[in-house]
């Protein structure tokens, strides 16, 4: 378990705090940070908590989150350095749709990469299909920022749009990543070593992890777990892939050629055998353009509806045709005007 000290976890916002607690329970060094003191209280037994001074929740306001980060940046950096002195990889969690996490995630990734000089991985989650405009707009803005990051490692994009409870999605991701980091594999048929796992994590763009039990493996099941039956945003059909890693629990039950025919051909692969379970990671995938464009179009459609509704709300309650109100009111009599004899005479001149 000596690897635990090398991987740190920073959870920002409600999503970040909720998912990080499982890694802390497993023994990894963790910090949870939030702008809401009330949300922090819900993260029971967390050893390292940061409340952003001056914050009372960001309420999906990304600008407010960035302003809070600015005033609390030194505290955050110092806390990470003090509580995670031996890490070589830092996973930063933040919701794409929220306020605190969405507003701070990309900035924190770039800043901590510069400050620590280690690999940074991003873990975010897309909104469900029942969310409203602001959640979708925040997601679009966050991925505009993530797309511009050139010095970070893998980005894991979970998806609350999948037909699955979001707490279950968090638990499954913990199971996937912890199985990968445990690196329990190796025989004369092959071994994935710690350096290769770290290379996977250093690989930019989207990554997906799959875990299958020994009695539930095979090529078709592996492909389904990577492409369809999983917790991640859908993989693009462009077949862009940089690395493929497989720690197989059953010898020769997966056809690598068939996998590459479906997913795309990587520049290299890491294959291990005799694993406790079949663990696979695909790294260097394109960001989920199709799913993100779906979210963007939903935001655009919702914005038009909201704009129209707001415009209607600004109209007068009764319009302009209110002449009927005075239908039966008496016409005011004109006051008598005193007329002089000279005025009367002038009428004849």
C-alpha positions as a LaTeX table, in Angstrom:
\begin{tabular}{lrrr}
\hline
Residue & $x$ (\AA) & $y$ (\AA) & $z$ (\AA) \\
\hline
Unk1 & 0.00 & 0.00 & 0.00 \\
Unk2 & 3.02 & 2.29 & $-0.28$ \\
Unk3 & 1.52 & 3.82 & $-3.42$ \\
Unk4 & $-1.20$ & 5.61 & $-1.43$ \\
Unk5 & 1.04 & 8.52 & $-0.44$ \\
Unk6 & 1.82 & 9.27 & $-4.10$ \\
Unk7 & $-1.76$ & 10.09 & $-5.12$ \\
Unk8 & $-3.59$ & 13.07 & $-3.62$ \\
Unk9 & $-7.24$ & 14.06 & $-3.91$ \\
Unk10 & $-8.66$ & 17.58 & $-3.74$ \\
Unk11 & $-12.45$ & 17.86 & $-3.74$ \\
Unk12 & $-13.92$ & 21.29 & $-4.53$ \\
Unk13 & $-17.60$ & 22.00 & $-3.97$ \\
Unk14 & $-20.35$ & 19.56 & $-3.03$ \\
Unk15 & $-19.56$ & 16.92 & $-5.67$ \\
Unk16 & $-15.86$ & 17.10 & $-4.90$ \\
Unk17 & $-16.42$ & 16.66 & $-1.18$ \\
Unk18 & $-18.81$ & 13.75 & $-1.58$ \\
Unk19 & $-16.65$ & 11.69 & $-3.93$ \\
Unk20 & $-13.34$ & 12.45 & $-2.18$ \\
Unk21 & $-14.42$ & 10.96 & 1.15 \\
Unk22 & $-14.21$ & 7.41 & $-0.27$ \\
Unk23 & $-10.55$ & 7.91 & $-1.20$ \\
Unk24 & $-9.79$ & 9.26 & 2.27 \\
Unk25 & $-11.42$ & 6.21 & 3.85 \\
Unk26 & $-9.14$ & 4.06 & 1.66 \\
Unk27 & $-6.05$ & 5.82 & 3.06 \\
Unk28 & $-5.21$ & 8.38 & 0.37 \\
Unk29 & $-4.28$ & 11.96 & 1.42 \\
Unk30 & $-7.31$ & 14.18 & 0.78 \\
Unk31 & $-8.54$ & 17.75 & 1.18 \\
Unk32 & $-12.11$ & 18.98 & 0.76 \\
Unk33 & $-12.79$ & 22.65 & 0.08 \\
Unk34 & $-16.05$ & 24.54 & $-0.27$ \\
Unk35 & $-17.50$ & 28.03 & $-0.22$ \\
Unk36 & $-20.41$ & 26.74 & 1.88 \\
Unk37 & $-19.75$ & 25.97 & 5.53 \\
Unk38 & $-23.02$ & 24.02 & 5.65 \\
Unk39 & $-21.93$ & 21.74 & 2.81 \\
Unk40 & $-18.59$ & 21.12 & 4.53 \\
Unk41 & $-20.39$ & 19.95 & 7.66 \\
Unk42 & $-21.98$ & 17.16 & 5.63 \\
Unk43 & $-18.56$ & 15.67 & 4.86 \\
Unk44 & $-18.24$ & 13.66 & 8.04 \\
Unk45 & $-14.86$ & 12.48 & 9.32 \\
Unk46 & $-12.88$ & 14.46 & 6.75 \\
Unk47 & $-9.48$ & 15.26 & 8.29 \\
Unk48 & $-8.65$ & 18.26 & 6.12 \\
Unk49 & $-11.35$ & 20.83 & 5.37 \\
Unk50 & $-11.04$ & 24.29 & 3.89 \\
Unk51 & $-13.85$ & 26.82 & 4.03 \\
Unk52 & $-13.17$ & 29.62 & 1.57 \\
Unk53 & $-13.12$ & 32.71 & 3.75 \\
Unk54 & $-15.97$ & 35.08 & 2.91 \\
Unk55 & $-18.00$ & 32.39 & 1.18 \\
Unk56 & $-21.57$ & 31.37 & 1.90 \\
Unk57 & $-22.10$ & 29.22 & $-1.19$ \\
Unk58 & $-21.75$ & 30.31 & $-4.81$ \\
Unk59 & $-25.21$ & 29.24 & $-6.01$ \\
Unk60 & $-23.98$ & 28.28 & $-9.48$ \\
Unk61 & $-22.24$ & 31.66 & $-9.85$ \\
Unk62 & $-18.86$ & 30.88 & $-11.43$ \\
Unk63 & $-17.65$ & 34.49 & $-11.20$ \\
Unk64 & $-18.27$ & 34.56 & $-7.46$ \\
Unk65 & $-16.31$ & 31.29 & $-7.14$ \\
Unk66 & $-13.31$ & 32.76 & $-8.96$ \\
Unk67 & $-13.36$ & 35.84 & $-6.74$ \\
Unk68 & $-13.36$ & 33.62 & $-3.64$ \\
Unk69 & $-10.49$ & 31.57 & $-5.04$ \\
Unk70 & $-8.48$ & 34.74 & $-5.55$ \\
Unk71 & $-8.80$ & 35.77 & $-1.90$ \\
Unk72 & $-8.19$ & 32.22 & $-0.58$ \\
Unk73 & $-5.57$ & 31.04 & $-3.06$ \\
Unk74 & $-2.55$ & 31.16 & $-0.75$ \\
Unk75 & $-4.41$ & 29.17 & 1.91 \\
Unk76 & $-5.35$ & 26.46 & $-0.59$ \\
Unk77 & $-1.84$ & 26.14 & $-2.03$ \\
Unk78 & $-0.23$ & 25.97 & 1.42 \\
Unk79 & $-2.72$ & 23.38 & 2.62 \\
Unk80 & $-2.06$ & 21.10 & $-0.35$ \\
Unk81 & 1.70 & 21.40 & 0.16 \\
Unk82 & 1.44 & 20.72 & 3.89 \\
Unk83 & $-1.04$ & 17.84 & 3.83 \\
Unk84 & 0.20 & 16.07 & 0.68 \\
Unk85 & 4.01 & 16.41 & 0.78 \\
Unk86 & 4.83 & 13.21 & $-1.16$ \\
Unk87 & 2.25 & 13.17 & $-3.94$ \\
Unk88 & 3.31 & 12.82 & $-7.57$ \\
Unk89 & $-0.25$ & 12.96 & $-8.92$ \\
Unk90 & $-3.13$ & 15.17 & $-7.77$ \\
Unk91 & $-6.74$ & 14.47 & $-8.73$ \\
Unk92 & $-8.96$ & 17.56 & $-8.53$ \\
Unk93 & $-12.72$ & 16.97 & $-8.38$ \\
Unk94 & $-15.37$ & 19.56 & $-9.24$ \\
Unk95 & $-18.84$ & 19.51 & $-10.75$ \\
Unk96 & $-19.18$ & 21.04 & $-14.22$ \\
Unk97 & $-22.65$ & 22.35 & $-13.44$ \\
Unk98 & $-22.23$ & 23.90 & $-9.99$ \\
Unk99 & $-20.78$ & 27.14 & $-8.76$ \\
Unk100 & $-17.76$ & 26.54 & $-6.52$ \\
Unk101 & $-16.43$ & 23.47 & $-8.34$ \\
Unk102 & $-17.18$ & 24.65 & $-11.86$ \\
Unk103 & $-15.78$ & 28.12 & $-11.26$ \\
Unk104 & $-12.54$ & 26.98 & $-9.61$ \\
Unk105 & $-11.69$ & 23.64 & $-11.23$ \\
Unk106 & $-9.72$ & 24.66 & $-14.32$ \\
Unk107 & $-7.96$ & 27.54 & $-12.57$ \\
Unk108 & $-6.93$ & 25.31 & $-9.65$ \\
Unk109 & $-5.58$ & 22.68 & $-12.06$ \\
Unk110 & $-3.35$ & 25.19 & $-13.84$ \\
Unk111 & $-2.22$ & 26.97 & $-10.66$ \\
Unk112 & $-1.39$ & 23.80 & $-8.71$ \\
Unk113 & 0.44 & 22.35 & $-11.70$ \\
Unk114 & 2.61 & 25.45 & $-11.70$ \\
Unk115 & 3.07 & 25.50 & $-7.91$ \\
Unk116 & 3.73 & 21.78 & $-7.33$ \\
Unk117 & 5.32 & 20.70 & $-10.60$ \\
Unk118 & 3.46 & 17.37 & $-10.52$ \\
Unk119 & 0.82 & 15.73 & $-12.69$ \\
Unk120 & $-2.72$ & 17.05 & $-12.32$ \\
Unk121 & $-5.79$ & 15.03 & $-13.29$ \\
Unk122 & $-9.29$ & 16.51 & $-13.52$ \\
Unk123 & $-12.43$ & 14.63 & $-12.49$ \\
Unk124 & $-15.72$ & 16.34 & $-13.29$ \\
Unk125 & $-19.33$ & 15.34 & $-13.78$ \\
Unk126 & $-21.85$ & 16.51 & $-16.39$ \\
Unk127 & $-25.37$ & 17.59 & $-15.36$ \\
Unk128 & $-28.40$ & 15.32 & $-15.54$ \\
Unk129 & $-31.09$ & 15.92 & $-18.13$ \\
Unk130 & $-33.40$ & 17.38 & $-15.46$ \\
Unk131 & $-31.10$ & 20.33 & $-14.70$ \\
Unk132 & $-31.87$ & 23.89 & $-15.69$ \\
Unk133 & $-30.22$ & 26.53 & $-17.87$ \\
Unk134 & $-27.51$ & 27.68 & $-15.45$ \\
Unk135 & $-26.16$ & 24.18 & $-14.95$ \\
Unk136 & $-25.81$ & 23.69 & $-18.71$ \\
Unk137 & $-24.29$ & 27.15 & $-19.25$ \\
Unk138 & $-21.73$ & 26.51 & $-16.47$ \\
Unk139 & $-20.77$ & 23.21 & $-18.09$ \\
Unk140 & $-20.10$ & 24.87 & $-21.44$ \\
Unk141 & $-17.97$ & 27.56 & $-19.80$ \\
Unk142 & $-15.94$ & 25.04 & $-17.80$ \\
Unk143 & $-15.07$ & 22.94 & $-20.83$ \\
Unk144 & $-14.04$ & 26.05 & $-22.73$ \\
Unk145 & $-11.46$ & 26.48 & $-19.96$ \\
Unk146 & $-10.46$ & 22.80 & $-19.80$ \\
Unk147 & $-9.92$ & 22.68 & $-23.56$ \\
Unk148 & $-7.24$ & 25.39 & $-23.22$ \\
Unk149 & $-5.26$ & 23.56 & $-20.52$ \\
Unk150 & $-2.15$ & 22.11 & $-22.15$ \\
Unk151 & $-0.05$ & 20.95 & $-19.19$ \\
Unk152 & $-2.45$ & 18.72 & $-17.26$ \\
Unk153 & $-2.97$ & 14.98 & $-17.45$ \\
Unk154 & $-6.08$ & 12.84 & $-17.81$ \\
Unk155 & $-9.59$ & 14.27 & $-17.59$ \\
Unk156 & $-12.27$ & 11.90 & $-16.33$ \\
Unk157 & $-15.76$ & 13.03 & $-17.37$ \\
Unk158 & $-18.51$ & 11.35 & $-15.36$ \\
Unk159 & $-22.08$ & 11.82 & $-16.57$ \\
Unk160 & $-25.15$ & 12.26 & $-14.37$ \\
Unk161 & $-27.15$ & 11.99 & $-17.57$ \\
Unk162 & $-26.72$ & 8.22 & $-17.37$ \\
Unk163 & $-29.75$ & 6.28 & $-16.00$ \\
Unk164 & $-28.08$ & 5.79 & $-12.63$ \\
Unk165 & $-28.14$ & 7.43 & $-9.20$ \\
Unk166 & $-25.37$ & 10.02 & $-8.88$ \\
Unk167 & $-24.14$ & 8.60 & $-5.57$ \\
Unk168 & $-23.75$ & 5.22 & $-7.27$ \\
Unk169 & $-21.79$ & 6.89 & $-10.09$ \\
Unk170 & $-19.38$ & 8.32 & $-7.50$ \\
Unk171 & $-18.93$ & 4.93 & $-5.84$ \\
Unk172 & $-18.28$ & 3.18 & $-9.15$ \\
Unk173 & $-15.63$ & 5.72 & $-10.11$ \\
Unk174 & $-13.90$ & 5.18 & $-6.77$ \\
Unk175 & $-13.95$ & 1.42 & $-7.45$ \\
Unk176 & $-12.51$ & 1.93 & $-10.95$ \\
Unk177 & $-9.72$ & 4.33 & $-10.03$ \\
Unk178 & $-8.69$ & 2.58 & $-6.82$ \\
Unk179 & $-8.42$ & $-0.73$ & $-8.74$ \\
Unk180 & $-6.17$ & 0.94 & $-11.30$ \\
Unk181 & $-3.95$ & 2.59 & $-8.69$ \\
Unk182 & $-3.66$ & $-0.63$ & $-6.67$ \\
Unk183 & $-1.96$ & $-2.19$ & $-9.72$ \\
Unk184 & $-2.49$ & $-5.79$ & $-8.66$ \\
Unk185 & $-1.28$ & $-7.76$ & $-11.67$ \\
Unk186 & 1.74 & $-9.53$ & $-13.10$ \\
Unk187 & 2.95 & $-12.88$ & $-14.39$ \\
Unk188 & 5.27 & $-14.25$ & $-17.04$ \\
Unk189 & 2.56 & $-13.27$ & $-19.53$ \\
Unk190 & 3.00 & $-9.58$ & $-18.77$ \\
Unk191 & 2.88 & $-6.89$ & $-16.10$ \\
Unk192 & 1.69 & $-3.29$ & $-16.03$ \\
Unk193 & 4.11 & $-1.42$ & $-13.76$ \\
Unk194 & 3.70 & 1.75 & $-11.70$ \\
Unk195 & 5.52 & 3.88 & $-14.26$ \\
Unk196 & 3.08 & 2.85 & $-16.99$ \\
Unk197 & 0.09 & 3.68 & $-14.83$ \\
Unk198 & 1.56 & 7.12 & $-14.15$ \\
Unk199 & 2.14 & 7.58 & $-17.88$ \\
Unk200 & $-1.55$ & 6.88 & $-18.48$ \\
Unk201 & $-2.47$ & 9.49 & $-15.88$ \\
Unk202 & $-0.11$ & 12.05 & $-17.45$ \\
Unk203 & $-1.82$ & 11.68 & $-20.83$ \\
Unk204 & $-3.87$ & 14.72 & $-21.77$ \\
Unk205 & $-7.56$ & 14.68 & $-22.75$ \\
Unk206 & $-10.30$ & 12.27 & $-21.73$ \\
Unk207 & $-9.76$ & 8.91 & $-20.09$ \\
Unk208 & $-12.11$ & 6.03 & $-19.27$ \\
Unk209 & $-11.62$ & 3.15 & $-16.83$ \\
Unk210 & $-13.41$ & $-0.19$ & $-16.78$ \\
Unk211 & $-13.43$ & $-2.94$ & $-14.17$ \\
Unk212 & $-14.87$ & $-6.43$ & $-14.71$ \\
Unk213 & $-14.96$ & $-9.43$ & $-12.41$ \\
Unk214 & $-13.19$ & $-12.66$ & $-13.33$ \\
Unk215 & $-16.52$ & $-14.33$ & $-14.10$ \\
Unk216 & $-17.82$ & $-11.41$ & $-16.16$ \\
Unk217 & $-15.15$ & $-10.67$ & $-18.71$ \\
Unk218 & $-14.57$ & $-11.08$ & $-22.45$ \\
Unk219 & $-14.12$ & $-8.83$ & $-25.49$ \\
Unk220 & $-17.77$ & $-7.84$ & $-25.94$ \\
Unk221 & $-18.27$ & $-7.11$ & $-22.26$ \\
Unk222 & $-15.09$ & $-5.06$ & $-22.13$ \\
Unk223 & $-16.13$ & $-2.95$ & $-25.12$ \\
Unk224 & $-19.60$ & $-2.45$ & $-23.67$ \\
Unk225 & $-18.10$ & $-1.32$ & $-20.36$ \\
Unk226 & $-15.88$ & 1.20 & $-22.14$ \\
Unk227 & $-18.40$ & 2.59 & $-24.61$ \\
Unk228 & $-21.96$ & 2.13 & $-23.40$ \\
Unk229 & $-22.63$ & 0.48 & $-20.07$ \\
Unk230 & $-20.64$ & 2.83 & $-17.86$ \\
Unk231 & $-20.61$ & 6.06 & $-15.84$ \\
Unk232 & $-18.68$ & 8.23 & $-18.30$ \\
Unk233 & $-19.60$ & 10.68 & $-21.03$ \\
Unk234 & $-19.86$ & 8.79 & $-24.34$ \\
Unk235 & $-16.60$ & 8.21 & $-26.23$ \\
Unk236 & $-16.38$ & 10.02 & $-29.56$ \\
Unk237 & $-16.57$ & 7.90 & $-32.72$ \\
Unk238 & $-13.38$ & 9.44 & $-34.16$ \\
Unk239 & $-11.21$ & 6.52 & $-32.92$ \\
Unk240 & $-8.65$ & 8.89 & $-31.40$ \\
Unk241 & $-6.78$ & 7.00 & $-28.67$ \\
Unk242 & $-3.25$ & 7.38 & $-27.34$ \\
Unk243 & $-2.73$ & 4.54 & $-24.84$ \\
Unk244 & $-4.55$ & 1.32 & $-24.04$ \\
Unk245 & $-3.95$ & $-0.50$ & $-20.74$ \\
Unk246 & $-5.33$ & $-3.90$ & $-19.81$ \\
Unk247 & $-4.71$ & $-5.82$ & $-16.60$ \\
Unk248 & $-6.44$ & $-9.07$ & $-17.44$ \\
Unk249 & $-7.78$ & $-11.49$ & $-14.88$ \\
Unk250 & $-8.35$ & $-14.33$ & $-17.37$ \\
Unk251 & $-5.66$ & $-15.25$ & $-19.89$ \\
Unk252 & $-6.42$ & $-14.79$ & $-23.58$ \\
Unk253 & $-10.16$ & $-14.12$ & $-23.19$ \\
Unk254 & $-9.99$ & $-10.64$ & $-24.76$ \\
Unk255 & $-9.13$ & $-10.02$ & $-28.40$ \\
Unk256 & $-6.91$ & $-6.94$ & $-28.52$ \\
Unk257 & $-7.30$ & $-6.76$ & $-32.31$ \\
Unk258 & $-11.09$ & $-6.63$ & $-31.99$ \\
Unk259 & $-10.87$ & $-3.95$ & $-29.33$ \\
Unk260 & $-8.61$ & $-1.79$ & $-31.50$ \\
Unk261 & $-10.84$ & $-2.29$ & $-34.51$ \\
Unk262 & $-13.70$ & $-0.82$ & $-32.50$ \\
Unk263 & $-12.00$ & 1.85 & $-30.36$ \\
Unk264 & $-9.07$ & 2.84 & $-32.56$ \\
Unk265 & $-5.39$ & 1.94 & $-32.67$ \\
Unk266 & $-3.25$ & 3.41 & $-29.85$ \\
Unk267 & 0.37 & 4.51 & $-30.18$ \\
Unk268 & 1.24 & 2.02 & $-27.43$ \\
Unk269 & $-0.36$ & $-0.44$ & $-25.05$ \\
Unk270 & 0.38 & $-1.86$ & $-21.63$ \\
Unk271 & $-0.81$ & $-5.42$ & $-21.05$ \\
Unk272 & $-0.68$ & $-7.28$ & $-17.75$ \\
Unk273 & $-1.97$ & $-10.65$ & $-16.61$ \\
Unk274 & $-2.96$ & $-12.46$ & $-13.44$ \\
Unk275 & $-4.94$ & $-9.46$ & $-12.12$ \\
Unk276 & $-7.46$ & $-9.67$ & $-9.28$ \\
Unk277 & $-10.08$ & $-8.31$ & $-11.69$ \\
Unk278 & $-9.99$ & $-7.17$ & $-15.32$ \\
Unk279 & $-9.07$ & $-3.49$ & $-15.22$ \\
Unk280 & $-8.77$ & $-1.43$ & $-18.41$ \\
Unk281 & $-7.92$ & 2.22 & $-18.98$ \\
Unk282 & $-8.09$ & 4.07 & $-22.28$ \\
Unk283 & $-6.21$ & 7.39 & $-22.32$ \\
Unk284 & $-5.82$ & 10.28 & $-24.75$ \\
Unk285 & $-9.40$ & 10.18 & $-26.04$ \\
Unk286 & $-11.06$ & 13.24 & $-27.54$ \\
Unk287 & $-13.13$ & 15.30 & $-25.13$ \\
Unk288 & $-16.83$ & 14.32 & $-25.41$ \\
Unk289 & $-17.78$ & 16.81 & $-28.13$ \\
Unk290 & $-21.12$ & 15.19 & $-29.00$ \\
Unk291 & $-22.41$ & 15.16 & $-25.42$ \\
Unk292 & $-21.13$ & 18.69 & $-24.77$ \\
Unk293 & $-22.80$ & 20.02 & $-27.90$ \\
Unk294 & $-26.03$ & 18.42 & $-26.75$ \\
Unk295 & $-25.69$ & 20.30 & $-23.48$ \\
Unk296 & $-24.88$ & 23.55 & $-25.30$ \\
Unk297 & $-27.94$ & 23.24 & $-27.55$ \\
Unk298 & $-30.15$ & 22.59 & $-24.53$ \\
Unk299 & $-28.74$ & 25.70 & $-22.85$ \\
Unk300 & $-29.40$ & 27.77 & $-25.98$ \\
Unk301 & $-32.97$ & 26.52 & $-26.27$ \\
Unk302 & $-33.64$ & 27.14 & $-22.60$ \\
Unk303 & $-32.16$ & 30.63 & $-22.80$ \\
Unk304 & $-34.58$ & 31.57 & $-25.59$ \\
Unk305 & $-37.54$ & 30.30 & $-23.60$ \\
Unk306 & $-36.40$ & 32.11 & $-20.46$ \\
Unk307 & $-35.70$ & 35.33 & $-22.37$ \\
Unk308 & $-39.16$ & 35.22 & $-23.95$ \\
Unk309 & $-40.82$ & 34.56 & $-20.62$ \\
Unk310 & $-38.93$ & 37.40 & $-18.96$ \\
Unk311 & $-39.90$ & 39.78 & $-21.75$ \\
Unk312 & $-43.54$ & 38.82 & $-21.29$ \\
Unk313 & $-43.24$ & 39.45 & $-17.56$ \\
Unk314 & $-42.11$ & 43.03 & $-18.24$ \\
Unk315 & $-45.30$ & 43.85 & $-20.14$ \\
Unk316 & $-48.05$ & 45.82 & $-18.43$ \\
Unk317 & $-50.46$ & 43.59 & $-16.56$ \\
Unk318 & $-53.50$ & 44.93 & $-18.48$ \\
Unk319 & $-52.07$ & 46.32 & $-21.70$ \\
Unk320 & $-52.90$ & 49.81 & $-22.98$ \\
Unk321 & $-56.65$ & 49.53 & $-23.73$ \\
Unk322 & $-58.12$ & 50.74 & $-20.44$ \\
Unk323 & $-60.55$ & 53.37 & $-21.80$ \\
Unk324 & $-63.58$ & 51.35 & $-20.68$ \\
Unk325 & $-62.83$ & 52.09 & $-17.03$ \\
Unk326 & $-64.27$ & 55.64 & $-17.26$ \\
Unk327 & $-67.32$ & 54.67 & $-19.33$ \\
Unk328 & $-69.89$ & 55.72 & $-16.71$ \\
Unk329 & $-68.04$ & 58.50 & $-15.00$ \\
Unk330 & $-69.80$ & 61.92 & $-15.19$ \\
Unk331 & $-68.13$ & 64.34 & $-17.50$ \\
Unk332 & $-66.79$ & 67.18 & $-15.45$ \\
Unk333 & $-68.73$ & 70.40 & $-15.96$ \\
Unk334 & $-66.80$ & 73.30 & $-17.34$ \\
Unk335 & $-66.54$ & 76.12 & $-14.82$ \\
Unk336 & $-68.46$ & 79.30 & $-15.72$ \\
Unk337 & $-66.25$ & 81.95 & $-17.14$ \\
Unk338 & $-66.92$ & 85.52 & $-16.29$ \\
Unk339 & $-67.46$ & 87.44 & $-19.55$ \\
Unk340 & $-67.17$ & 91.22 & $-19.64$ \\
Unk341 & $-69.32$ & 93.50 & $-21.77$ \\
Unk342 & $-66.26$ & 94.31 & $-23.83$ \\
Unk343 & $-65.79$ & 90.57 & $-24.59$ \\
Unk344 & $-69.33$ & 90.38 & $-25.83$ \\
Unk345 & $-68.81$ & 93.44 & $-27.97$ \\
Unk346 & $-65.68$ & 91.93 & $-29.48$ \\
Unk347 & $-67.76$ & 89.01 & $-30.76$ \\
Unk348 & $-69.49$ & 91.48 & $-33.09$ \\
Unk349 & $-66.49$ & 93.33 & $-34.30$ \\
\hline
\end{tabular}
